[in-house]
Amino acid sequence: MNDRPRQGAPAVPPAASGRPQRAASARDELLADGNMVIYRVDTNQLLTLNPTAALVWACCDGAHDLPAIVAEVRALFPDAPMVERDVNAIVQDFRTRGMLLPDEG
């Protein structure tokens, strides 16, 4: 598995270390098709996730660190070439949108 960025692909900064944990203001609902909707009650922000991002969200429980989240996704997609980069990007996006508690790591 090669997690180095493709040439010409934008670099994704590593998500903050630690154990990502969902913000108390974030509510989620898994949809029948495997997608998920997250709603921040304090800002009325809505985010729709595909099934892979929904798995990452489910792992943002304060118990999984980033390597454990990457391992969960790799278990489902063993041939995906950029799992670590993609998980980092998803977690960073959650963090930027305020869906996660601030990082303590």
C-alpha positions in Angstrom: 0.0 0.0 0.0 1.5 3.3 -1.0 0.2 6.4 0.9 2.5 8.9 -0.8 0.6 11.6 -2.7 0.4 11.1 -6.5 2.6 13.5 -8.4 0.5 16.7 -9.0 -2.0 15.7 -6.3 -2.4 18.4 -3.6 -0.8 17.5 -0.4 -3.1 16.8 2.5 -1.8 17.9 5.9 -1.9 15.2 8.5 -4.9 15.4 10.7 -4.2 16.4 14.2 -2.9 13.6 16.3 -4.8 12.0 19.2 -8.1 10.4 19.2 -10.7 12.3 17.2 -14.0 12.7 19.1 -17.3 14.0 17.8 -18.5 17.4 19.0 -21.5 17.3 21.3 -23.4 19.6 18.9 -23.1 17.1 16.0 -26.0 14.8 15.5 -25.8 12.0 12.9 -28.2 9.7 11.1 -27.3 6.7 9.0 -29.4 6.5 5.8 -30.7 3.3 4.3 -28.2 3.5 1.4 -25.2 3.6 3.7 -24.7 7.4 3.5 -24.9 9.5 6.6 -26.1 13.0 7.4 -24.4 15.0 10.2 -26.1 18.1 11.6 -24.6 20.6 13.9 -27.4 22.0 16.0 -25.4 25.0 17.1 -24.7 26.3 13.6 -27.4 24.6 11.5 -24.7 23.1 9.4 -25.5 19.9 7.4 -23.0 17.5 6.0 -23.7 14.5 3.9 -21.2 11.6 4.0 -20.6 8.7 1.7 -20.3 5.2 3.3 -16.5 5.5 3.6 -16.6 8.9 5.3 -19.5 7.5 7.5 -17.2 4.7 8.7 -14.5 7.3 9.5 -17.1 9.3 11.4 -18.2 6.3 13.4 -14.6 5.7 14.4 -14.3 9.3 15.7 -15.5 8.1 19.1 -12.5 9.2 21.2 -11.4 5.6 21.5 -9.8 5.2 18.0 -6.6 7.0 17.2 -5.8 7.8 13.5 -3.8 4.6 12.9 -6.7 2.6 14.2 -9.1 4.5 11.9 -6.9 3.9 8.9 -6.8 0.2 9.8 -10.6 0.0 9.9 -10.8 1.6 6.4 -8.0 -0.6 5.1 -9.8 -3.7 6.3 -12.7 -2.9 4.0 -10.6 -1.5 1.1 -7.3 -3.4 1.2 -6.4 -2.5 -2.4 -7.1 1.3 -2.1 -3.8 3.1 -2.6 -4.2 6.2 -0.6 -6.1 5.2 2.6 -4.0 7.1 5.1 -4.1 10.3 3.0 -7.9 10.0 2.5 -8.6 9.3 6.2 -6.4 12.2 7.2 -8.3 14.5 4.7 -11.7 13.3 6.0 -10.7 13.9 9.7 -9.2 17.2 8.8 -12.4 18.2 7.0 -14.5 17.2 10.1 -12.2 19.2 12.3 -12.3 22.3 10.0 -16.1 22.2 10.0 -16.2 22.0 13.8 -17.7 18.5 13.8 -15.0 17.2 16.1 -13.8 18.4 19.5 -10.6 20.4 19.4 -7.5 18.2 19.3 -5.6 17.7 22.5 -2.7 15.9 20.9 
